[in-house]
Amino acid sequence: MELVLQQKQELNLIMTVKLRQAIELLQYTTYELYQYIREQELENPLIDLVEQKNGSLYEEKSNGKVKSISPTKMAVDLVSSKDMSMRDKLLEQANLLFKPVQDQKIIRFIIHNLDDNGYLYLNQNEPFPYGEFEENEIDRGIQLLQQVGPTGIGARDLKECLLLQITIDFPKEKLAECLIRNYLDLLANKKWNDIVARMNITMTQVKDINDFILTLNPRPCSSISDFSIEYLNPDIIVEIKESEISFYLNDSYLPKINFNNEYTSLLTNKDETSKYINDKYTSYQWLLSSIEQRRQTIMKIVKVIINKQESFFKDGFMSLEPLTLKEVAEEIEMHESTVSRATMNKVIQTPKGTFELRMFFTSKLETVEGNSVSQTKVKWLLETFIAKENKFKPLSDQKIASYFNSEKGITISRRTISKYREELKIPSSSNRKEIKF
């Protein structure tokens, strides 16, 4: 055996700390970038931040009006100053109305365990789903709660919610009560003939009962959520003025990053302090260049999206064109992974609404003429078609697929129609069918 020394040249990409941080920075939303800059100020004494006077971090939407909110007034401060929540109001009213201590304890337990729709959420897999209370005490607490909240509040499921509304507000609707108590699954699946046979009533009566049940509220307390104000922080804003599309990054609230001149003299010293200061100076320069690189990358990507999807910004979803990350990457001469990271978690505000930036990347389906149509447009066409169909004779997925092929020239399978319908939360044809006399 002969030992031989060889030289071999290899090209490897080493993931340095700075490179990893630059990639993370690209993925940040504008608000996350704002937080990151603030963190860097605490870690690097050379960074001196100056707040922008006209910057706004959130848009508060209330009664159709929009207000700008300063970045120095954080969301947590705004939430803490909100009006009393509905949950708090229920607790206050219950304490005033019910004096027995045990009643107050039961009602507090129920109110604190209500979900956003007003249902009592209890994990039946836990050893003690009712806490320290017995099931009959919870039943009584739910009945008491009807006196201070919307009828149906505190129900453990849809059946109980509807029955509470009927027994309290519509005690004469005995047939509706019977149907909900015994045949709610048949009603949900629109098994009209089965209901007629089981209850021994006419189809006209079934229609009347169904129409009445539709007047009940399946979400008795949809406004119970503690946060009554919603905040919108788009990363990109698109505007149309005189048929011209323009856009800008919504980053005017980001603080200006200045160099702290107090440390200038220490940069040239030859000691340990100087080494530390120079390291921090490198970090300061890296932060400036990385933010600018992030900004330029997003600008390039959005410019391509607007050029490719110009018809969408003017006409809406019906005009959304197929577009892939790869196509944008080739257009701006960057790697596809860079485009993927730069568009991640970003929100774009347009005249047609506010969406995730990723929404503009949609796969395509082929047409009979050999052209392509976006998946999003097909979903929009499907939703529109089903909304206008004959509800007494709704079409099956196979018939809809055949219609798209023959009338719209879009090559699509029954399975794809079924997939899109489920994604749009549209029931099957049997569950869309209405009663016909």
TORTIKOL-40403 format. One line per 2 residues: their letters; for each residue x, y, z of C-alpha. Coordinates in steps of 0.1 Angstrom, whole numbers. Example, Ala and Ser with C-alpha at 12.3 -4.5 7.8 and 13.67 -1.06 7.14 Angstrom:
AS> 123:-45:78 ~ 137:-11:71
***
This chain:
ME> 0:0:0 ~ 13:34:-10
LV> 5:66:9 ~ 0:96:-14
LQ> -6:132:-6 ~ -31:150:-28
QK> -44:185:-30 ~ -81:190:-37
QE> -99:222:-43 ~ -136:224:-32
LN> -161:252:-32 ~ -183:251:-1
LI> -209:276:11 ~ -204:281:48
MT> -235:294:67 ~ -220:321:88
VK> -238:338:117 ~ -242:370:96
LR> -255:351:66 ~ -280:333:89
QA> -291:366:104 ~ -295:381:69
IE> -318:353:59 ~ -339:357:90
LL> -341:394:84 ~ -355:387:50
QY> -383:367:65 ~ -394:393:90
TT> -425:413:86 ~ -421:450:89
YE> -433:450:125 ~ -409:421:134
LY> -381:441:118 ~ -391:471:140
QY> -388:449:171 ~ -355:434:159
IR> -340:469:154 ~ -351:478:189
EQ> -333:447:202 ~ -301:456:183
EL> -302:491:199 ~ -300:474:234
EN> -272:451:223 ~ -251:476:203
PL> -240:509:220 ~ -230:523:186
ID> -266:523:174 ~ -285:554:180
LV> -322:552:170 ~ -343:582:160
EQ> -381:578:158 ~ -398:589:126
KN> -422:617:133 ~ -448:608:107
GS> -445:570:110 ~ -475:549:119
LY> -474:513:129 ~ -511:503:129
EE> -542:513:112 ~ -571:512:136
KS> -604:505:118 ~ -635:516:137
NG> -669:525:122 ~ -653:527:87
KV> -627:554:98 ~ -590:548:98
KS> -567:563:124 ~ -529:562:125
IS> -513:550:157 ~ -478:559:168
PT> -453:531:171 ~ -444:542:205
KM> -479:534:217 ~ -478:496:215
AV> -508:474:210 ~ -508:461:246
DL> -512:497:258 ~ -542:501:235
VS> -558:468:246 ~ -555:476:283
SK> -574:508:278 ~ -603:493:259
DM> -639:493:271 ~ -651:466:294
SM> -653:433:274 ~ -685:413:271
RD> -671:386:293 ~ -665:412:321
KL> -700:426:316 ~ -715:391:320
LE> -695:385:352 ~ -706:419:366
QA> -743:413:358 ~ -742:378:372
NL> -726:390:405 ~ -754:416:408
LF> -783:392:400 ~ -773:360:418
KP> -764:364:455 ~ -757:328:465
VQ> -719:322:466 ~ -722:288:450
DQ> -742:302:421 ~ -717:329:415
KI> -688:303:415 ~ -706:281:390
IR> -714:310:367 ~ -679:324:369
FI> -665:289:360 ~ -689:288:329
IH> -682:323:318 ~ -644:319:320
NL> -647:287:299 ~ -668:302:271
DD> -653:301:236 ~ -655:329:211
NG> -690:318:200 ~ -704:316:235
YL> -702:279:239 ~ -690:262:271
YL> -658:245:262 ~ -650:215:284
NQ> -624:188:276 ~ -643:156:282
NE> -610:136:281 ~ -598:153:313
PF> -604:135:346 ~ -626:164:359
PY> -640:182:329 ~ -665:201:352
GE> -639:212:376 ~ -651:211:412
FE> -687:210:401 ~ -711:181:393
EN> -728:179:359 ~ -762:188:374
EI> -747:220:389 ~ -733:230:355
DR> -768:223:340 ~ -783:247:365
GI> -756:273:359 ~ -763:273:322
QL> -800:279:329 ~ -791:308:352
LQ> -767:323:326 ~ -796:327:302
QV> -809:355:324 ~ -778:377:319
GP> -767:368:284 ~ -781:360:249
TG> -803:329:249 ~ -783:299:241
IG> -751:311:258 ~ -731:285:277
AR> -745:256:256 ~ -721:226:253
DL> -730:219:217 ~ -753:231:188
KE> -782:209:199 ~ -783:223:234
CL> -779:259:221 ~ -809:256:198
LL> -830:238:224 ~ -823:266:249
QI> -835:292:225 ~ -867:272:217
TI> -876:263:252 ~ -870:298:266
DF> -881:321:237 ~ -904:298:216
PK> -920:273:239 ~ -949:266:215
EK> -926:253:187 ~ -930:217:198
LA> -923:202:164 ~ -891:222:160
EC> -880:211:195 ~ -887:174:186
LI> -868:176:153 ~ -837:192:170
RN> -838:169:200 ~ -841:137:179
YL> -832:143:142 ~ -807:171:141
DL> -783:149:121 ~ -810:144:94
LA> -817:181:93 ~ -780:189:89
NK> -777:164:60 ~ -811:177:45
KW> -827:142:46 ~ -861:157:41
ND> -879:125:32 ~ -864:107:62
IV> -877:135:85 ~ -912:133:70
AR> -912:95:76 ~ -897:96:112
MN> -919:125:124 ~ -950:115:104
IT> -955:151:91 ~ -958:167:57
MT> -931:181:36 ~ -947:216:40
QV> -943:212:78 ~ -907:202:74
KD> -901:233:52 ~ -918:256:79
IN> -898:240:107 ~ -865:244:87
DF> -873:280:80 ~ -879:287:116
IL> -848:269:128 ~ -827:291:104
TL> -839:321:124 ~ -822:308:155
NP> -787:319:164 ~ -761:291:162
RP> -735:315:177 ~ -753:332:205
CS> -723:352:217 ~ -699:357:188
SI> -687:391:202 ~ -675:376:235
SD> -638:378:224 ~ -619:401:248
FS> -603:420:219 ~ -628:443:203
IE> -602:463:183 ~ -584:447:153
YL> -551:461:141 ~ -539:459:105
NP> -502:463:97 ~ -496:458:59
DI> -460:454:48 ~ -468:467:12
IV> -494:492:1 ~ -507:493:-35
EI> -526:523:-48 ~ -543:531:-81
KE> -544:568:-92 ~ -557:577:-127
SE> -553:541:-138 ~ -517:540:-128
IS> -506:514:-102 ~ -480:524:-77
FY> -468:508:-45 ~ -446:515:-15
LN> -433:496:16 ~ -452:505:47
DS> -420:510:67 ~ -421:548:74
YL> -424:540:111 ~ -391:522:113
PK> -366:543:133 ~ -337:559:116
IN> -304:541:125 ~ -276:565:133
FN> -241:560:145 ~ -234:571:181
NE> -206:596:176 ~ -195:593:212
YT> -176:561:202 ~ -158:575:172
SL> -125:581:189 ~ -124:545:203
LT> -124:530:168 ~ -88:539:162
NK> -74:529:196 ~ -52:497:199
DE> -67:480:229 ~ -93:455:240
TS> -120:482:241 ~ -112:492:205
KY> -116:455:193 ~ -150:454:210
IN> -160:487:194 ~ -149:477:160
DK> -169:444:162 ~ -199:465:171
YT> -192:488:143 ~ -191:459:119
SY> -225:448:133 ~ -238:483:128
QW> -228:484:92 ~ -242:449:86
LL> -275:459:100 ~ -278:489:77
SS> -268:469:46 ~ -291:440:55
IE> -321:462:60 ~ -314:479:27
QR> -309:446:9 ~ -342:433:24
RQ> -359:464:12 ~ -346:462:-24
TI> -354:425:-26 ~ -390:430:-16
MK> -393:460:-39 ~ -381:439:-69
IV> -405:411:-61 ~ -435:433:-57
KV> -427:451:-89 ~ -428:418:-108
II> -460:408:-91 ~ -477:440:-100
NK> -465:437:-136 ~ -477:401:-139
QE> -510:406:-120 ~ -519:441:-132
SF> -554:430:-143 ~ -560:416:-107
FK> -554:450:-91 ~ -579:466:-115
DG> -605:438:-119 ~ -602:415:-90
FM> -599:377:-86 ~ -614:369:-119
SL> -583:383:-136 ~ -557:366:-113
EP> -530:350:-135 ~ -509:319:-128
LT> -476:328:-112 ~ -449:308:-95
LK> -420:317:-72 ~ -396:303:-98
EV> -409:327:-125 ~ -404:357:-102
AE> -369:344:-92 ~ -359:342:-128
EI> -373:377:-135 ~ -352:393:-108
EM> -322:370:-112 ~ -323:356:-76
HE> -327:322:-62 ~ -362:308:-57
ST> -355:303:-20 ~ -348:340:-16
VS> -381:349:-32 ~ -398:324:-9
RA> -383:338:22 ~ -389:374:12
TM> -426:368:6 ~ -431:348:37
NK> -456:363:62 ~ -459:395:43
VI> -492:413:40 ~ -501:435:10
QT> -529:461:10 ~ -546:466:-24
PK> -577:484:-37 ~ -593:450:-39
GT> -586:441:-3 ~ -557:431:20
FE> -541:397:14 ~ -510:376:22
LR> -484:383:-5 ~ -482:345:-11
MF> -518:347:-24 ~ -504:360:-58
FT> -485:327:-63 ~ -510:303:-76
SK> -507:271:-97 ~ -523:268:-131
LE> -547:246:-149 ~ -547:240:-187
TV> -575:252:-210 ~ -587:236:-242
EG> -569:262:-263 ~ -536:254:-246
NS> -535:284:-224 ~ -535:284:-186
VS> -557:297:-159 ~ -549:303:-122
QT> -561:280:-95 ~ -575:310:-76
KV> -596:321:-106 ~ -610:286:-110
KW> -620:286:-73 ~ -637:319:-78
LL> -656:306:-108 ~ -666:275:-89
ET> -679:295:-60 ~ -698:319:-83
FI> -713:290:-103 ~ -725:271:-72
AK> -740:304:-58 ~ -762:307:-89
EN> -771:271:-93 ~ -807:257:-90
KF> -808:249:-53 ~ -836:223:-59
KP> -813:204:-83 ~ -777:212:-73
LS> -751:197:-96 ~ -727:169:-86
DQ> -689:175:-87 ~ -687:154:-119
KI> -713:175:-136 ~ -696:207:-125
AS> -663:194:-139 ~ -680:185:-172
YF> -695:221:-173 ~ -660:236:-168
NS> -646:215:-195 ~ -673:221:-221
EK> -684:257:-213 ~ -654:273:-198
GI> -627:253:-217 ~ -609:245:-184
TI> -595:210:-181 ~ -604:199:-146
SR> -613:166:-129 ~ -641:157:-106
RT> -616:151:-78 ~ -601:186:-82
IS> -636:201:-81 ~ -643:182:-49
KY> -610:194:-34 ~ -616:230:-43
RE> -652:228:-30 ~ -640:215:4
EL> -613:242:6 ~ -640:268:0
KI> -662:251:27 ~ -690:244:2
PS> -712:214:11 ~ -717:185:-13
SS> -747:186:-38 ~ -768:165:-14
NR> -763:190:14 ~ -770:219:-8
KE> -804:207:-20 ~ -834:226:-7
IK> -869:214:-1 ~ -891:213:-32
F> -929:210:-31
***
